[in-house]
Amino acid sequence: MNLNWPLMENNITVEDLSILIDFLKTNPRLTQASNVLDFEKKWSEWLGVRYSVFVNSGASANLITMAAMKHLYGLGEIIVPTLTWVSDIASVLQNGFDPVFVDINPRNLCMNDRQVISKLTEKTKAVFITHVQGFNGLTDRLLRVLEEKNIPLIEDVCESHGATFQGKKLGAFGLISNFSFYFAHHMSTIEGGMVCTNDEKVFETFRMLRSHGMVRETTNKDIKEKYIQNHPDLSPDFIFAYPAYNVRNTEIGAVLGMSQLKRLDKNNIKRRKNFELFIKNLDPQKYRTDFDLEGSCNYAFNLVLKKADIKFRDIVEKAMQNAGVEFRRGSSGGGNQLRQPYLKGIIPEKEFEKYPEIEHIHFFGYYIGNSPDLDKQKILDFCKLLNEV
Ligand SMILES: Cc1ncc(COP(=O)(O)O)c(C=O)c1O
């Protein structure tokens, strides 16, 4: 059986491209301009937040998020997951924070909320949660404790556009949220990302951090005036408030983003149904099927072997390879971040051993592509194949 099932399918359609071509025919300016602003406005409306800032990747969203946290709230500890993308941890380190790791909840692959709470200290500056592969990682308990302790929540929603907690979209809960629009995510702008917030000060800081730290990027006249008055020796057009970056996106990305956004909710319904069908038809003796699907919206299928059995793992991998099903072991981001060489010397040796839940995913968890147009029969055939190995 050849299922011909790639990990990622191009989700930029001919319709998106023809809208882009019509736009290009007007010989427009292509660097960040009015379409970027329109996309940011539409994205904010879709998500249910006040402000969004379009950047060139999800990793850049992570980077300027941590830079803003450093400039606005100062350095300290950031609670981070062991299962996430490298840029979530790298952004913490690059900005001089100390990452404090927690294990995952096997039912949603996100941070174990009790462990997060147990690791909060006087030094905690934020909890930087990742909603892993479409799962919601929030709980009432976590939100309540963070509110009581006045600790900001930052949500990485790069893998979970449209997923919800208690009916509200993920990314609308935290002080800041991050999205990625990379190829084959829930939607794509070729490369791209978004930082979102309801906080005006954070928003204005993002506007500056995105463009070299330039004060003229702020939309707030008072902020601008204050800098100009305090720096009479500087040209008002060239005041750099922060040692920052250029992580802007383009009009091309924004036009594609707005076209894609129109289809996002519809596609998400299809992805959700695909994943439910997959989980429902897997053999619960061999694979984990007890995921917490409430509010989830997965762009990938999670396949987690029930037992830590290397021999069985090899057979499953061979079967998927023979059937033309592309997969990634370690789930999103390659499994346990604590095993990665970039953390050598930063965390104690063998620290990874202390996190058994992510260790299981590291060796026995996979993700497989979930594109909206996946054929139902193909999903059933795949489950049959997995159940028979
Ligand atoms: C959780 C998470 N954060 C950040 C990123 C980085 O996004 P990008 O690839 O757009 O830089 C990714 C990558 O997909 C991700 O999965």
The ligand as an ORCA input file, in Angstrom:
! r2SCAN-3c Opt
* xyz 0 1
  C       5.815     26.387     18.696
  C       6.587     27.081     17.620
  N       7.109     28.293     17.888
  C       7.827     28.963     16.954
  C       8.030     28.443     15.693
  C       8.828     29.191     14.709
  O       8.070     29.577     13.599
  P       8.781     29.879     12.212
  O       9.102     28.587     11.563
  O       7.750     30.669     11.437
  O       9.983     30.692     12.503
  C       7.513     27.190     15.377
  C       7.765     26.599     14.059
  O       6.943     26.137     13.388
  C       6.763     26.492     16.361
  O       6.268     25.286     16.112
*
